[in-house]
């Protein structure tokens, strides 16, 4: 490596060298990460004893191997360095953003010979701080992300991910006598997530998922952490941990973790950020985090969100971005913060908003959770309604209210909404699955619609509607058949004969009339139709007042 490195206090590293490439600044960044780490672990000079390596986001495959270790970081007894800080995840604005990780990985043609990506060791009471790095060892034969050992100096690890390491994500090696703190850590899709943890090891807000084994060792302490879908799960169930039993599906909002996307085929791209769940949301312990790590006011989670959003910290490495509230706004193409508190700061994930509203209703007996969805929102995925008293209204167009009380706001905003057929744009869902006493209103559904409970109303269903007799379809146009659900004031191009008992005021086999050309308006009844004013008021009024 550059011999000047060992006389520097801070070295700046990027995936591509720039300027003088001497590591003295971001504009003169070096691309030699290995050299920078080795040099400042063993400095020969400099103006400060506090050494630091700062690393831009991006991938850093190692082409150099020493005894099967890609990045050896072993602090010596050099008098020129009393500590080492390694910080990754710097974005193009030179700000640290943990949603853009520094990725230390194997070079493709060196993967089979890379046993360990990083070997981190410190002696003589020299502390090491490392954060903002993802470790991916693609050695299929027991490749390990990091080994760590301290003979006195504390090693603090924050905002780290260990993904797809078939041996160990991180291993605490024999003879460790120094304290180790791991905070906001992901161990996923590997062999053993955290191996050989000992009595010097404290882990807080970790996520263990899809590993062969979550954690091994003895005497360690783990807090505010979750284990899910690991072959063997040793996570203790005290200290606000959540050891989720095998067989519980991810999307079970009451018992599962509700990760964003933990099952995609590419294990390195799986998304373990959380949607709201009764298991993880607001279920952590603030005081233990602040005792072990730092005051929560400035802390970030593994996705660079605030570590504390809603009074109590969430369990696991990730914090959900919005707090529980009675009304949540959802909109596409927004530019504000993701808190769901207004159109200007709307969430862009409807499923998360629906789950948040459902949990609000669960936690506040007798109250509803509302979701307002802008008419620019289109979602090709299935939306699941799993908790009762959740009311979701689409077709909105930035309507606001001057009222203060929840029900007054809701009534005011819904009253300002245009009809679904009158709107220039429609809130669109790929499919809907309603399994709780809730309401979904004002959407075009392009895929399948299942109404097993609750109400689907004032909507357009492009591919039929099915469900059970506890579900109700109201005031909706359906292309195709309606089966199983109670149907009231429904127009269907197919058959409604298989709708549940007590269905009424429906039209089956609807055909377009000859005097309106719009593809949906042309299904309105002709003025001479004997069906006009032939319906019954009672079922309709009963539905409206539910």
VEXDREN-2710 file (C-alpha; in Angstrom, 1 decimal):
% VEXDREN-2710
k/r/px/py/pz
1/UNK/0.0/0.0/0.0
2/UNK/1.0/3.6/-0.3
3/UNK/3.7/4.1/2.4
4/UNK/2.3/7.5/3.2
5/UNK/-0.9/5.9/4.6
6/UNK/0.7/4.8/7.9
7/UNK/1.6/8.5/8.6
8/UNK/-2.0/9.8/8.1
9/UNK/-4.8/10.3/10.6
10/UNK/-7.8/9.8/8.3
11/UNK/-7.9/8.0/4.9
12/UNK/-10.7/8.5/2.5
13/UNK/-11.6/5.5/0.3
14/UNK/-13.9/5.2/-2.7
15/UNK/-14.7/2.4/-5.2
16/UNK/-12.7/4.4/-7.8
17/UNK/-9.7/6.6/-7.1
18/UNK/-9.9/10.3/-7.8
19/UNK/-7.6/13.3/-7.9
20/UNK/-4.2/12.5/-6.4
21/UNK/-5.6/9.2/-5.2
22/UNK/-3.6/9.6/-1.9
23/UNK/-6.6/9.3/0.4
24/UNK/-6.2/12.8/1.9
25/UNK/-9.8/13.8/1.1
26/UNK/-12.9/12.7/-0.8
27/UNK/-11.7/14.6/-3.9
28/UNK/-8.4/12.7/-3.6
29/UNK/-9.8/9.4/-2.5
30/UNK/-7.9/6.1/-2.8
31/UNK/-9.5/2.9/-3.9
32/UNK/-7.1/0.8/-1.8
33/UNK/-9.3/-0.2/1.1
34/UNK/-7.1/-3.0/2.2
35/UNK/-4.1/-0.8/2.3
36/UNK/-5.9/1.9/4.3
37/UNK/-7.1/-0.6/6.9
38/UNK/-3.8/-2.3/7.4
39/UNK/-1.9/1.0/7.6
40/UNK/-4.0/2.7/10.2
41/UNK/-4.2/-0.4/12.3
42/UNK/-0.4/-0.1/12.4
43/UNK/0.4/3.6/12.1
44/UNK/4.0/5.0/12.1
45/UNK/3.1/8.7/12.7
46/UNK/0.5/11.4/12.2
47/UNK/-0.7/14.3/14.2
48/UNK/-3.5/12.5/16.1
49/UNK/-3.6/9.1/17.9
50/UNK/-7.2/8.7/16.8
51/UNK/-7.2/7.0/13.4
52/UNK/-10.1/6.7/11.0
53/UNK/-10.9/5.1/7.6
54/UNK/-13.9/6.6/5.9
55/UNK/-15.4/4.6/3.0
56/UNK/-17.8/5.6/0.3
57/UNK/-20.8/3.3/-0.4
58/UNK/-20.4/0.6/-3.1
59/UNK/-18.8/-2.8/-3.5
60/UNK/-15.2/-3.6/-2.5
61/UNK/-14.2/-7.0/-3.7
62/UNK/-10.8/-8.1/-2.4
63/UNK/-8.2/-9.4/-4.9
64/UNK/-5.5/-9.8/-2.2
65/UNK/-5.5/-12.8/0.1
66/UNK/-3.3/-13.3/3.2
67/UNK/-3.8/-16.7/4.9
68/UNK/-7.3/-16.8/3.4
69/UNK/-8.2/-13.4/5.0
70/UNK/-9.2/-10.7/2.6
71/UNK/-9.0/-7.7/5.0
72/UNK/-6.7/-8.2/8.0
73/UNK/-7.2/-5.5/10.6
74/UNK/-4.9/-6.2/13.5
75/UNK/-4.1/-3.3/15.8
76/UNK/-0.5/-3.3/17.0
77/UNK/1.1/-1.6/20.0
78/UNK/2.1/1.4/18.0
79/UNK/2.4/4.5/20.1
80/UNK/1.0/6.5/17.2
81/UNK/-2.5/5.1/17.3
82/UNK/-4.7/4.7/20.4
83/UNK/-8.0/3.9/18.5
84/UNK/-9.3/3.0/15.1
85/UNK/-12.7/4.1/13.6
86/UNK/-13.9/2.5/10.4
87/UNK/-17.0/4.1/8.9
88/UNK/-18.7/3.1/5.7
89/UNK/-21.9/4.1/3.9
90/UNK/-20.9/7.6/2.8
91/UNK/-23.0/8.8/-0.2
92/UNK/-22.0/11.0/-3.1
93/UNK/-22.7/14.0/-0.9
94/UNK/-20.1/12.7/1.5
95/UNK/-22.8/12.2/4.2
96/UNK/-23.2/8.9/6.0
97/UNK/-26.4/7.1/4.9
98/UNK/-26.8/3.5/6.1
99/UNK/-29.3/2.8/3.4
100/UNK/-26.4/2.9/1.0
101/UNK/-23.9/0.4/2.5
102/UNK/-20.3/-0.2/1.9
103/UNK/-20.1/-3.8/0.7
104/UNK/-17.0/-5.9/1.5
105/UNK/-17.1/-9.0/-0.6
106/UNK/-15.1/-11.6/-2.4
107/UNK/-13.7/-11.2/-5.9
108/UNK/-15.5/-13.7/-8.1
109/UNK/-12.4/-15.7/-9.0
110/UNK/-11.1/-15.6/-5.4
111/UNK/-14.3/-16.7/-3.6
112/UNK/-13.4/-20.3/-3.1
113/UNK/-10.1/-19.3/-1.4
114/UNK/-11.5/-16.6/0.8
115/UNK/-12.1/-18.1/4.2
116/UNK/-12.6/-14.8/6.1
117/UNK/-13.5/-11.4/4.7
118/UNK/-12.2/-9.4/7.7
119/UNK/-10.2/-10.5/10.7
120/UNK/-10.5/-7.7/13.3
121/UNK/-8.2/-7.9/16.4
122/UNK/-7.2/-5.3/18.9
123/UNK/-4.8/-5.4/21.8
124/UNK/-3.5/-3.1/24.6
125/UNK/-6.9/-1.5/25.4
126/UNK/-7.2/0.1/21.9
127/UNK/-10.8/0.5/21.0
128/UNK/-12.2/-0.1/17.5
129/UNK/-15.4/1.3/16.2
130/UNK/-16.8/0.0/12.9
131/UNK/-20.1/0.9/11.2
132/UNK/-22.0/1.0/7.9
133/UNK/-20.6/-2.1/6.3
134/UNK/-22.2/-5.2/4.7
135/UNK/-20.2/-8.4/4.6
136/UNK/-20.9/-10.9/1.8
137/UNK/-18.5/-13.9/1.6
138/UNK/-19.5/-15.9/-1.5
139/UNK/-17.2/-18.9/-0.5
140/UNK/-19.7/-21.7/-0.6
141/UNK/-17.5/-23.8/1.7
142/UNK/-17.9/-22.1/5.1
143/UNK/-16.9/-18.6/4.2
144/UNK/-17.1/-16.2/7.2
145/UNK/-17.9/-12.5/7.1
146/UNK/-15.9/-11.3/10.1
147/UNK/-13.8/-12.7/12.9
148/UNK/-13.3/-10.5/15.9
149/UNK/-11.1/-10.7/18.9
150/UNK/-10.1/-8.3/21.6
151/UNK/-7.4/-8.5/24.2
152/UNK/-8.6/-5.4/26.1
153/UNK/-9.8/-2.7/23.7
154/UNK/-13.6/-2.5/23.3
155/UNK/-14.9/-3.3/19.8
156/UNK/-18.1/-1.5/18.9
157/UNK/-20.0/-2.6/15.8
158/UNK/-23.1/-0.7/14.6
159/UNK/-25.2/-0.8/11.4
160/UNK/-23.5/-3.9/10.0
161/UNK/-25.1/-6.6/7.8
162/UNK/-23.9/-10.1/7.4
163/UNK/-25.6/-11.6/4.3
164/UNK/-25.2/-15.0/2.7
165/UNK/-22.0/-16.0/4.6
166/UNK/-22.3/-19.8/4.5
167/UNK/-19.9/-20.4/7.4
168/UNK/-20.5/-17.6/10.0
169/UNK/-21.7/-14.1/9.6
170/UNK/-19.6/-13.0/12.5
171/UNK/-17.5/-15.2/14.8
172/UNK/-16.0/-14.2/18.2
173/UNK/-12.7/-16.1/18.4
174/UNK/-11.3/-18.1/21.3
175/UNK/-9.4/-16.1/23.9
176/UNK/-11.4/-12.9/23.6
177/UNK/-11.2/-10.9/26.8
178/UNK/-12.4/-7.5/25.6
179/UNK/-15.9/-6.1/25.5
180/UNK/-17.9/-6.3/22.2
181/UNK/-21.0/-4.4/21.5
182/UNK/-23.2/-5.1/18.4
183/UNK/-26.1/-2.7/17.7
184/UNK/-28.5/-2.6/14.8
185/UNK/-27.1/-5.7/13.1
186/UNK/-28.5/-8.0/10.4
187/UNK/-27.5/-11.7/10.3
188/UNK/-29.3/-13.2/7.3
189/UNK/-29.3/-16.1/4.8
190/UNK/-26.1/-17.8/6.1
191/UNK/-24.7/-20.6/8.2
192/UNK/-24.5/-19.4/11.8
193/UNK/-25.4/-15.7/12.2
194/UNK/-23.3/-14.9/15.3
195/UNK/-21.0/-17.7/16.3
196/UNK/-19.2/-18.3/19.6
197/UNK/-20.6/-15.2/21.4
198/UNK/-19.2/-15.0/25.0
199/UNK/-19.7/-13.3/28.3
200/UNK/-18.0/-10.1/26.9
201/UNK/-20.6/-9.9/24.1
202/UNK/-23.6/-7.5/24.2
203/UNK/-26.0/-7.5/21.2
204/UNK/-28.9/-5.1/20.9
205/UNK/-31.5/-4.6/18.2
206/UNK/-30.3/-7.5/15.9
207/UNK/-32.3/-9.3/13.3
208/UNK/-31.5/-13.0/12.7
209/UNK/-33.4/-14.5/9.7
210/UNK/-33.1/-17.4/7.3
211/UNK/-29.9/-18.8/8.7
212/UNK/-29.0/-22.4/9.6
213/UNK/-28.5/-21.2/13.2
214/UNK/-29.1/-17.8/14.7
215/UNK/-26.6/-17.6/17.5
216/UNK/-24.2/-19.9/19.3
217/UNK/-22.0/-19.5/22.4
218/UNK/-22.6/-18.9/26.1
219/UNK/-22.8/-16.1/28.6
220/UNK/-23.7/-13.5/26.0
221/UNK/-26.5/-10.9/26.4
222/UNK/-29.0/-10.1/23.7
223/UNK/-31.7/-7.4/23.8
224/UNK/-34.5/-6.0/21.6
225/UNK/-33.7/-8.7/18.9
226/UNK/-35.7/-11.0/16.7
227/UNK/-35.1/-14.5/15.3
228/UNK/-37.2/-15.9/12.5
229/UNK/-37.1/-18.8/10.1
230/UNK/-33.6/-20.0/11.2
231/UNK/-33.0/-23.8/11.2
232/UNK/-32.0/-23.7/14.9
233/UNK/-33.1/-20.7/17.0
234/UNK/-31.2/-20.2/20.3
235/UNK/-32.2/-16.5/20.8
236/UNK/-33.2/-16.1/24.5
237/UNK/-36.8/-15.0/25.0
238/UNK/-36.0/-12.5/27.8
239/UNK/-34.8/-8.9/27.4
240/UNK/-37.6/-7.9/24.9
241/UNK/-36.4/-10.5/22.4
242/UNK/-38.8/-12.1/19.9
243/UNK/-38.0/-15.8/19.1
244/UNK/-40.7/-16.4/16.5
245/UNK/-41.6/-20.1/16.3
246/UNK/-41.1/-22.1/13.2
247/UNK/-44.2/-22.3/10.9
248/UNK/-45.3/-18.7/11.6
249/UNK/-45.5/-16.9/8.3
250/UNK/-43.7/-13.6/7.8
251/UNK/-47.0/-11.7/7.0
252/UNK/-48.9/-12.9/10.0
253/UNK/-49.3/-9.4/11.4
254/UNK/-50.1/-10.6/14.9
255/UNK/-47.4/-13.2/15.3
256/UNK/-44.9/-12.8/12.5
257/UNK/-42.2/-10.2/11.9
258/UNK/-43.8/-8.7/8.7
259/UNK/-40.5/-8.1/6.9
260/UNK/-40.8/-6.3/3.6
261/UNK/-39.4/-9.0/1.3
262/UNK/-37.5/-11.9/3.0
263/UNK/-38.2/-14.5/0.4
264/UNK/-36.9/-13.2/-3.0
265/UNK/-34.7/-15.6/-4.8
266/UNK/-31.6/-13.4/-4.7
267/UNK/-30.6/-13.8/-1.0
268/UNK/-28.3/-10.8/-1.2
269/UNK/-31.3/-8.6/-2.1
270/UNK/-33.8/-9.7/0.5
271/UNK/-35.3/-6.8/2.3
272/UNK/-35.6/-7.2/6.1
273/UNK/-37.0/-3.8/6.8
274/UNK/-40.2/-4.1/8.7
275/UNK/-43.8/-3.3/8.1
276/UNK/-45.9/-2.8/11.3
277/UNK/-46.6/-5.9/13.3
278/UNK/-47.9/-6.7/16.8
279/UNK/-44.6/-8.6/17.4
280/UNK/-42.0/-5.9/16.7
281/UNK/-43.6/-2.5/16.5
282/UNK/-42.9/-0.4/19.6
283/UNK/-41.9/-3.6/21.6
284/UNK/-38.3/-2.7/22.5
285/UNK/-36.7/-1.3/25.6
286/UNK/-35.4/2.3/25.2
287/UNK/-33.4/2.4/28.4
288/UNK/-31.2/-0.6/27.7
289/UNK/-30.4/0.8/24.3
290/UNK/-29.4/4.1/25.8
291/UNK/-27.4/2.4/28.6
292/UNK/-25.4/0.3/26.2
293/UNK/-25.2/2.4/23.0
294/UNK/-26.1/6.1/23.0
295/UNK/-29.0/8.5/23.6
296/UNK/-31.7/7.6/21.1
297/UNK/-32.3/11.2/19.9
298/UNK/-29.6/11.0/17.3
299/UNK/-29.4/7.3/16.6
300/UNK/-30.2/5.7/13.2
301/UNK/-31.4/2.2/12.4
302/UNK/-29.8/0.0/9.7
303/UNK/-31.8/1.7/6.9
304/UNK/-30.8/5.2/8.1
305/UNK/-34.3/5.9/9.7
306/UNK/-34.5/7.5/13.1
307/UNK/-34.0/4.7/15.7
308/UNK/-36.9/6.0/17.8
309/UNK/-40.1/7.1/16.0
310/UNK/-43.0/6.5/18.2
311/UNK/-42.1/6.6/21.9
312/UNK/-40.8/3.0/22.2
313/UNK/-38.1/1.5/20.0
314/UNK/-39.0/-1.3/17.6
315/UNK/-37.5/-4.8/18.0
316/UNK/-34.7/-5.8/15.5
317/UNK/-32.3/-3.9/13.3
318/UNK/-34.9/-1.8/11.6
319/UNK/-37.3/0.9/12.8
320/UNK/-40.7/1.5/11.1
321/UNK/-40.8/5.0/9.7
322/UNK/-44.2/6.2/10.9
323/UNK/-45.9/6.4/14.3
324/UNK/-49.3/5.0/15.2
325/UNK/-52.0/7.5/14.4
326/UNK/-55.7/7.3/13.4
327/UNK/-55.3/8.6/9.8
328/UNK/-52.5/7.6/7.5
329/UNK/-51.9/9.1/4.0
330/UNK/-50.5/7.2/1.1
331/UNK/-49.2/8.7/-2.2
332/UNK/-46.9/8.0/-5.0
333/UNK/-44.1/10.3/-6.2
334/UNK/-43.8/12.2/-3.0
335/UNK/-40.7/14.2/-1.9
336/UNK/-41.3/14.7/1.8
337/UNK/-40.4/12.6/4.8
338/UNK/-42.1/9.2/5.2
339/UNK/-44.3/9.7/8.2
340/UNK/-47.8/9.4/6.7
341/UNK/-49.1/12.4/8.6
342/UNK/-50.2/14.4/5.5
343/UNK/-50.2/14.3/1.7
344/UNK/-46.9/16.2/1.8
345/UNK/-45.2/13.5/3.9
346/UNK/-47.3/10.5/2.8
347/UNK/-46.1/6.9/2.9
348/UNK/-45.5/5.2/-0.4
349/UNK/-46.2/1.6/0.8
350/UNK/-49.9/0.9/1.1
351/UNK/-49.5/-2.4/2.8
352/UNK/-47.5/-0.9/5.6
353/UNK/-50.0/1.9/6.0
354/UNK/-52.9/-0.6/6.2
355/UNK/-51.0/-2.6/8.8
356/UNK/-50.3/0.5/10.8
357/UNK/-53.9/1.6/10.8
358/UNK/-55.0/-1.9/11.8
359/UNK/-52.6/-1.9/14.8
360/UNK/-53.8/1.5/15.8
361/UNK/-57.4/0.2/15.9
362/UNK/-56.4/-2.9/17.8
363/UNK/-54.6/-0.8/20.4
364/UNK/-57.5/1.7/20.7
365/UNK/-60.7/-0.2/21.5
366/UNK/-63.8/1.2/19.7
367/UNK/-61.8/3.3/17.3
368/UNK/-61.1/2.9/13.6
369/UNK/-57.8/3.3/11.7
370/UNK/-58.1/5.1/8.4
371/UNK/-56.0/5.1/5.3
372/UNK/-56.4/7.8/2.6
373/UNK/-54.9/6.8/-0.7
374/UNK/-54.1/9.3/-3.5
375/UNK/-55.5/8.6/-7.0
376/UNK/-51.9/8.6/-8.3
377/UNK/-51.1/5.4/-6.4
378/UNK/-50.8/2.1/-8.3
379/UNK/-49.8/-1.1/-6.6
380/UNK/-49.4/-4.4/-8.6
381/UNK/-49.0/-6.5/-5.5
382/UNK/-51.7/-8.0/-3.3
383/UNK/-52.9/-5.9/-0.4
384/UNK/-54.0/-7.9/2.7
385/UNK/-56.4/-6.6/5.3
386/UNK/-55.8/-8.7/8.4
387/UNK/-57.1/-6.6/11.3
388/UNK/-60.6/-5.2/12.0
389/UNK/-61.8/-1.6/12.0
390/UNK/-59.4/-0.7/9.2
391/UNK/-61.0/1.6/6.6
392/UNK/-59.1/2.3/3.4
393/UNK/-60.3/4.9/0.9
394/UNK/-58.8/5.4/-2.5
395/UNK/-59.4/7.9/-5.3
396/UNK/-58.2/10.9/-3.2
397/UNK/-56.7/14.0/-4.8
398/UNK/-55.0/16.0/-2.0
399/UNK/-58.2/16.7/-0.1
400/UNK/-57.7/18.3/3.3
401/UNK/-59.8/19.4/6.2
402/UNK/-59.8/22.2/8.8
403/UNK/-61.5/20.0/11.4
404/UNK/-59.6/18.6/14.4
405/UNK/-61.5/15.5/15.5
406/UNK/-60.7/12.3/13.6
407/UNK/-64.3/11.4/12.6
408/UNK/-65.0/15.0/11.5
409/UNK/-61.8/15.0/9.4
410/UNK/-62.7/11.7/7.8
411/UNK/-66.3/12.7/7.0
412/UNK/-65.1/16.0/5.6
413/UNK/-62.4/14.6/3.3
414/UNK/-64.6/11.7/2.1
415/UNK/-67.3/14.1/1.3
416/UNK/-64.9/16.1/-1.0
417/UNK/-63.8/13.0/-3.0
418/UNK/-65.0/12.5/-6.5
419/UNK/-66.7/9.3/-7.6
420/UNK/-64.4/6.5/-8.8
421/UNK/-65.8/6.8/-12.3
422/UNK/-65.5/10.6/-12.4
423/UNK/-61.8/10.7/-11.5
424/UNK/-59.2/11.3/-14.2
425/UNK/-57.0/8.8/-12.3
426/UNK/-57.9/5.9/-10.1
427/UNK/-56.1/4.3/-7.2
428/UNK/-55.2/0.9/-8.5
429/UNK/-54.5/-2.4/-6.8
430/UNK/-53.1/-5.6/-8.2
431/UNK/-55.3/-7.7/-5.9
432/UNK/-57.1/-7.4/-2.6
433/UNK/-57.6/-9.9/0.2
434/UNK/-60.0/-8.8/3.0
435/UNK/-60.0/-11.1/6.0
436/UNK/-61.2/-8.8/8.7
437/UNK/-64.2/-6.6/9.5
438/UNK/-62.9/-3.7/7.6
439/UNK/-63.8/-1.4/4.6
440/UNK/-62.0/-1.0/1.3
441/UNK/-63.5/1.7/-0.9
442/UNK/-62.7/3.6/-4.1
443/UNK/-60.2/1.4/-6.0
444/UNK/-59.8/-0.3/-9.3
445/UNK/-58.6/-3.8/-8.8
446/UNK/-56.9/-5.3/-11.8
447/UNK/-56.3/-8.8/-10.4
448/UNK/-58.2/-11.0/-8.0
449/UNK/-60.5/-9.7/-5.3
450/UNK/-61.3/-11.9/-2.2
451/UNK/-63.7/-10.6/0.4
452/UNK/-63.9/-13.2/3.2
453/UNK/-65.0/-10.6/5.7
454/UNK/-65.6/-6.8/5.8
455/UNK/-66.8/-4.8/2.8
456/UNK/-65.4/-4.0/-0.7
457/UNK/-67.4/-1.0/-1.9
458/UNK/-67.7/1.7/-4.6
459/UNK/-64.9/0.0/-6.7
460/UNK/-64.2/-1.5/-10.0
461/UNK/-63.1/-5.2/-10.1
462/UNK/-61.6/-6.2/-13.4
463/UNK/-61.3/-9.9/-12.7
464/UNK/-64.3/-11.1/-10.7
465/UNK/-64.9/-11.2/-7.0
466/UNK/-65.1/-14.2/-4.7
467/UNK/-65.1/-14.8/-0.9
468/UNK/-67.3/-15.9/1.9
469/UNK/-70.7/-15.0/3.2
470/UNK/-69.2/-12.8/6.0
471/UNK/-67.8/-10.6/3.2
472/UNK/-69.9/-8.0/1.4
473/UNK/-69.5/-6.5/-2.1
474/UNK/-71.4/-3.2/-2.4
475/UNK/-72.0/-0.6/-5.1
476/UNK/-69.3/-2.1/-7.4
477/UNK/-68.9/-2.8/-11.1
478/UNK/-67.4/-6.3/-11.7
479/UNK/-66.0/-7.7/-14.9
480/UNK/-66.7/-11.4/-14.5
481/UNK/-68.5/-13.4/-11.9
482/UNK/-69.4/-12.8/-8.2
483/UNK/-69.3/-15.8/-6.0
484/UNK/-69.5/-16.6/-2.3
485/UNK/-69.9/-13.0/-1.0
486/UNK/-73.0/-11.1/-0.1
487/UNK/-73.6/-8.7/-3.1
488/UNK/-75.7/-5.5/-2.9
489/UNK/-76.1/-3.0/-5.7
490/UNK/-73.6/-4.8/-7.9
491/UNK/-73.4/-4.7/-11.7
492/UNK/-71.5/-7.7/-13.1
493/UNK/-70.8/-8.7/-16.7
494/UNK/-70.8/-12.3/-15.5
495/UNK/-72.9/-14.3/-13.1
496/UNK/-74.0/-13.3/-9.6
497/UNK/-76.2/-16.4/-9.0
498/UNK/-73.5/-17.9/-6.7
499/UNK/-73.4/-14.9/-4.4
500/UNK/-74.2/-15.5/-0.8
501/UNK/-77.8/-15.4/0.6
502/UNK/-79.4/-12.0/1.2
503/UNK/-77.8/-10.6/-1.9
504/UNK/-80.0/-8.1/-3.7
505/UNK/-80.3/-5.2/-6.2
506/UNK/-77.8/-6.8/-8.5
507/UNK/-77.5/-7.1/-12.3
508/UNK/-75.9/-10.1/-13.9
509/UNK/-74.8/-10.4/-17.5
510/UNK/-74.6/-6.7/-17.9
511/UNK/-74.2/-5.5/-21.4
512/UNK/-73.0/-2.1/-22.7
513/UNK/-75.8/0.1/-23.9
514/UNK/-75.9/1.8/-27.3
515/UNK/-75.8/5.4/-26.4
516/UNK/-72.8/5.8/-24.1
517/UNK/-69.3/5.0/-25.4
518/UNK/-67.2/5.2/-22.2
519/UNK/-66.0/1.6/-21.3
520/UNK/-67.6/1.8/-17.8
521/UNK/-70.3/4.4/-18.0
522/UNK/-71.9/2.5/-20.8
523/UNK/-73.1/-0.2/-18.4
524/UNK/-75.6/2.2/-16.7
525/UNK/-79.2/1.2/-17.2
526/UNK/-81.0/2.6/-20.2
527/UNK/-83.6/5.1/-19.3
528/UNK/-86.4/2.8/-20.4
529/UNK/-85.2/-0.1/-18.4
530/UNK/-87.7/-1.7/-16.1
531/UNK/-84.9/-2.2/-13.5
532/UNK/-84.7/1.5/-12.7
533/UNK/-86.1/2.2/-9.2
534/UNK/-86.8/-1.5/-8.9
535/UNK/-84.4/-2.1/-6.0
536/UNK/-84.9/-2.4/-2.3
537/UNK/-83.8/0.4/0.1
538/UNK/-83.4/-1.5/3.3
539/UNK/-80.3/-3.6/2.3
540/UNK/-78.6/-0.6/0.8
541/UNK/-79.2/1.6/3.8
542/UNK/-78.0/-1.1/6.1
543/UNK/-74.8/-1.4/4.2
544/UNK/-74.2/2.4/4.1
545/UNK/-74.6/2.7/7.9
546/UNK/-72.1/-0.1/8.7
END
